[in-house]
């Protein structure tokens, strides 16, 4: 059961998708365009996404996929992992200094944070809070080698984060964000790739909701 839950929880980002041409990425952009996009995302206090996820175990040459419903706010994080035939496989919640994982058999696992819980029970060191920011395209201070896609909307230029590297949970993460679409006036990515030496995590978003 722990192996199944490890697969479920680490695959919180993917199913392989067909290649779609992306606008060119650039590193030398107007800081005002970066600030304009980041301010939009900063105002996005609560969001919810639905999508398909996949996990590639690069060392074992293995892959797993499923569906995710993901809610995030300043106070709460909820992820529900499911399979079209088996229904809900697991639910991960974090709020008020407590993280709770409930598996498909109703068994509960608890820790102070989601990251601590995943490490304690599954030896998976996944920076959950950082990834919750990354999936929207928000910048974090530890990001380096950043690149952007440029988009225009209502006479304002926006620089959309498309590539970066960062160290989190003692791992070097390489990321690509793409298929940005204007969603209720905000540019959001619909395809996210996160890679370390051991894992490749992907998320194909089907719907963003606010």
N, C-alpha and C positions, 0 to 999 in steps of 0.2 A: 504493500500500500504506500509506503514512503517513497518508493521509486516512482510510482504512478503520480503521486502528488508533486514530486520534484519535477517531473516532466510537465505537469499541468502548470505549476507556478512559474517555472522558468520560461515557458512558452507564452508568456503574457504579451507577446508582440508579433505574431506572424502567421501568414501563410504565403507561400511563394506567389508572386504575381508576375504578369507579363511585363516586359520592359516597355516603358512609355518615355518618349523623348522628353528631356528636361531642358529648361532654359539654362544657358551657361552660368557657371558659378564663378564669382570673382571675389578677391580678398580686399581690394582697394575700393572702398565704398564711402559715400558721404555719411558721416556720423549722424547727421540729422535723419537720414533714411533709416538707419539702424534704430535710433531712438524712437522714431514714429511707430515702427513695428513693435518694439518692446513695450511701449506705453500701452498699445492696444492689448497686448497679452497680459500686462500687469493688471489691467482693468477687468480681466476675465477671472473673476473670483471663484466661480463655480462652473464646472463643465462635466460633461458626460460623453463618452464615446462608446460605440459598438464596432466590432470588427473581427477579423480573422487573424490568428497568430500562428507562429511556427518557431521552433527551436532547433537549431542545428548544433549537435555535439561534434565539433570539428575533430576532436581526437579519436572518437569512436566511429566517426563517419555515419552518424545516425541523425534522424529527423523526426519530429513530432509536431502535430498541429491541432488546433481547436479554436473555439470562439471565446471572446471576452466581452463583458459589459463592465465598464470602468467609470466610476464616479470619483471626482476629486474636488475638495474645497479646502479652505485654510484649516478647518477643524476635523475633517474626516476624509478617509480614503477607503473605498470599497471596490473590490474586484470580484466578479463572478465568472468562473471558468466553466464552460459547458461543451457538450458534444451533441451533434444533431440527433443521434440515436439514443444516447444514454442520459441526456438531460444535464443537470448541474453536477459537475465533478467536484468542485470545491468553491468556497467563498472565503476571501481574505478581507478583514476589516481592521482599520486602525483609527482610533479616536480616544481622546481623553487619557493619553499615556498608556493605552493598552492595545495590543494587536491580537486578533483572534482569527484562527484558521479553522474552518469547519469542513470536514471532508464529506464525500457522498454517503457515508455510513453514519453521519452525525457525530463522529468523534471530533473533539475540540482540542486545539493546541493554542497555548497562550504565551506571550512574551511582552516586553515593554514596547518594542517597535516591530514593524513588519520585517525590517532587515534583520534584526536580532532573531526573530522567530524563524525565518528561513535558514539562518545559519545554525541555530540551535538544533533544529529538527532534521534539516536536510543537507547541512554543510554547503549551502549555497550562499555566497556572499554577493548579494544583489542590492545595489543602491536604489531602493524603491523610491525614496523621496526625490532624489535627483532625476530619476527617470520620469516621474510624474510631471516634472517641469520640462524635461527634454521633449516629450511627445507633442507639446504644443508649439515648440520652437523657441521657448524662452532661453535666454543666455544665462549662464552661470559663471561666477568669477574664475573658476578653475579651468574653463575652456580655453584652448589655444588652437592655433592653425585654423582659424575660423574663415569660412567662405560663405557667400550669400548669393541668392537669386534676387534680381531687381524686378519689381512690379510697380505699376502705376494705377492709382485709384483716386478718382475725384481730385485730380491735379496734385496729388501728393505721391511722392515716391517712397516705396517701402523696401527695405533690405531684409529679405527673409533668410534666416539661418539655414544653410544647406549642408555644411560639412564642418566637423570639428574633431578634435581629440581632447581627452581629459582623463585624469586619474581619479578614480572613485572606488571605494572598497578595495584598495590595494591592487587595482587592476587598471591597465591602460585600455580605455574605450575609444573606438573609432566610430563615428556616426555619420550617417547620411540621411537627410530629411528631404522629401520631394513630393511631387504631385500636389503642390499647394493649390488650394481653391479658396475663393472668397466665400466665406460662410457667415451669414448675418453681419456683413461688413468687416469681417476680420479674416485675414489670410491664415489658413491653418494647413498643416501637412496631412496628407492622407496615406503616405508611405514613409515608414521609419525603419532604418536599419541600424542596429548596434552590434559591434563586433569586438570581441577580445581574442586572445590567443586560443581560448578553449571553446568559446561559444559564439554563435551568431544568432541574434534575436531580431525578428522582423514583426512588424505590425502593419496590416493593411486595413485602414479605417474605412468603414462603410458609412458611418454617420457621426457627426458632432452635434451635441445639443447643449444649450446653455440654460 
